[in-house]
Amino acid sequence: MINNTEFSKRLQKVITYYDETSSSFAEKIGVQRSNISHLLSGRNKPSLEFILKVLNTYPEVELYWLLNGKGSFPKQEIETKKPTQITTNPLPPTPSKPDQNLTVRPTEHMGKIIDRIVIFYNDGTFENFVKD
């Protein structure tokens, strides 16, 4: 659950960081000025659409920091580590055709059976792969 007071403080920090006014911030992310006013006063909670507009306009804002204060602002580059290879259950080969359906077969991982995989894309869409 989002704490309105704490969210308001983080939103104000974003606005101040970019040296914006509430009006210019609202204009840049494409919302009404009253929307920003209501969020800053703690009257309203942010909608998913509002959060996505902030994240798309200001990529330095970290989602978890904005929503619940965990993480950092501005977003800090994290050293990327080479992914650990899982040798017990290799992934099936990627389909050669983009429109080819991928069938997820039950696979055991750490004693549990995977029956669904969901892939989220940065444009807000997702794919859902369910065990037949």
N, C-alpha and C positions, 0 to 999 in steps of 0.2 A: 504494500500500500504506500502510495506517495504521500509524504508529509508536505502539505501545502506551504507551510512557513519555510521549511528548509529548501524546497524546490524554488520558492520565490527568491531566496538568497542566492542560489546557484544561477538562476536566470539573470538576476541583476549583475552577478559577477561576469557572465558572458557578455552582457550588453556593455558593461564598463570596459572590459578587456578590449573590445573592438572599437572603443571610443564612439559608441553610438548613443543616440537618444532613443527613448522608447518608440517614438514615431518612426525614426529612420530604421530601427531594427525591425519593426512591424512591416515596413515597406519592403525591406530586403528579403524577408522570408515569405512575404505574400499573405499577411493576415491583417485584420483590422486593428487599429490602435487600441480600441477598447478591449480587445482580446488580451493584449499585453498588460494593460492596466489591471484587468481582473485577475490575471495570473500573478502579477507582482504584489497585489493586495492580499492574495491568498483566498480570494472569493471563489475562484474556479480552479479546477484541476486541469492539467494539460491533456489534450486529446492526442491520440497516436499520430494523427495527421500533423499536429503542431510540432511534436517531437521530431518527426521525420523531416519536416521543413527546416528546422534548426540544424539537424545533423547534415542535411544535404547542402545547406548554405554555408555552414561553418564546420568543415571537416575536422578541425582541431578539437571540437567538443566530443567527449566520449559519452556514449549512451548511458552506461551504468553510473557514471559520475553525475550526469544531469538528472537521472531519475532518482538515485538513492544516495549519492555522495561517495560511492565507492569508486576508486580509481583516481585519476588526476585530471586537472585542467590547467593549461592546454594539454592535449594528448601528447604523451611522450613516446618517442620511438622505442620499441622494444626490440632487443637484439633477437633476431630470428635464429632459432636453433634447428639443426637438421632433424627432421621427424624421425622418431624411433620406428624401426622396421618391425612389423608384426609378422612373424614367420609361421605362427600356428594356423592362421586362417587368411591366406592371401585373398585380396579382392578379385572378383571376377573381371575379365577383360572388359574394357569400355566399349560400348557398341560403336560400330564403325559409321552407322548412319544416325544423324541427329534425331530422326523421327522414329527410330527403332525402339520398341518398348523394352524396358529392362525388367526382368523378372527377378525378384529377390527370393532366394531360396533360404530356408532356415539355416542359420549358421550359429555355431556355439562360440561364445566369447566369454571367457572367465566364468564358465559354468552356467551362463545364461544364454537363451536362444533369442536371436534378433529376429523380430517379425515385422519391423517397419523402419524405414529410413526416410527422413525428411531433409531436403536440401533447400536452404534459403539463399536467395540471390539478393545482391545489393539494390536491385530495382524494385524490391518489395514482393516479387513473385517467388513461388516455391514449387518444388516437385515432391510428390509423395510416392514412395515405393513401398508397397505392401506385399507381404507374403501371400501367395495364392492359396 
